[in-house]
Amino acid sequence: MSLSQSQKKAFRSIGHHLDPVVTVSENGLSEGVMNELERALHDHELIKLKLAINDREARAEVARHLCSEANATLIQSIGKIALLYRRNPQAKPKLSNVQRFSEK
C-alpha cells in the first residue's frame, strides 16, 4: 500500500500517543505473535510494535518480514519501536486508532 507523505505524517502523529500492543522478542516470530499482530491490525488499523531484539539489522529484517506477512505498511521505525498500518474498511470506530484520533 502506498501512502503519501502527509498521510504518513498524520499516522506518526496518531502513533505518538499509542502504546505497543505486540512485542517480538529474541525468540523470533511464533504463530502466536503472528495471530496477535493480525488481530491488532484488524481491530486498530494503526499499531505500535516493540521489537525486543538487540541487533539493528535483525530488527529491520523482522519489521520488513512482519509487514510483508501481514500486508501492512511500515510507517516509522525508531529504535526498538515500529509503527504499522493496514487499512480495514470494516473497522469499528471505537477500536480503530485512525478513526478515533482523526475525529479529535
SVG drawing of the C-alpha trace seen along z (x, -y; Angstrom):
<svg xmlns="http://www.w3.org/2000/svg" viewBox="-18 -17 41 38">
<polyline fill="none" stroke="black" stroke-width="0.4" points="0.0,0.0 1.4,-3.3 0.8,-6.3 1.5,-9.9 3.9,-11.8 1.0,-13.8 -0.8,-10.5 2.4,-9.1 2.9,-12.3 -0.7,-12.1 -0.2,-8.5 3.0,-9.3 1.2,-12.0 -1.5,-9.5 1.1,-6.8 3.0,-9.0 0.3,-8.5 -0.1,-4.8 1.5,-2.1 3.0,1.1 0.4,3.8 2.6,6.6 6.1,7.5 8.5,9.6 11.4,11.0 14.7,12.6 12.8,15.9 11.5,14.8 8.2,14.9 5.9,17.5 2.4,18.4 1.1,16.6 2.9,13.4 1.6,13.5 -2.0,14.2 -1.8,11.3 -0.4,9.0 -3.2,10.0 -5.9,9.3 -4.4,6.0 -4.2,4.7 -7.7,5.9 -9.1,4.1 -6.9,1.0 -5.5,0.5 -2.5,-1.5 -0.4,0.2 2.9,-0.1 5.2,3.0 8.1,3.4 10.9,5.3 13.0,6.6 15.9,7.6 19.3,6.1 20.8,6.3 19.7,3.3 19.8,5.2 17.8,8.1 15.2,5.7 14.9,4.1 14.6,7.5 11.9,8.7 9.9,5.4 10.1,6.0 9.0,9.6 6.1,8.7 4.9,6.1 5.0,8.5 3.3,11.3 0.6,9.1 0.2,7.0 0.9,3.9 2.9,0.7 5.8,-0.3 5.1,-4.0 8.0,-4.6 10.7,-2.7 12.7,-4.3 14.9,-2.2 13.0,0.8 9.6,-0.6 7.8,-0.2 4.6,-1.7 2.5,0.3 -0.7,-0.4 -3.1,1.7 -6.4,0.3 -9.6,2.1 -12.7,0.9 -15.0,2.6 -13.1,1.2 -15.2,0.4 -14.9,-3.3 -14.4,-2.7 -11.5,-0.3 -9.7,-1.9 -6.9,-4.2 -7.1,-6.1 -10.8,-6.8 -10.7,-7.6 -7.8,-10.1 -8.8,-11.6 -12.0,-12.8 -10.4,-14.9"/>
</svg>
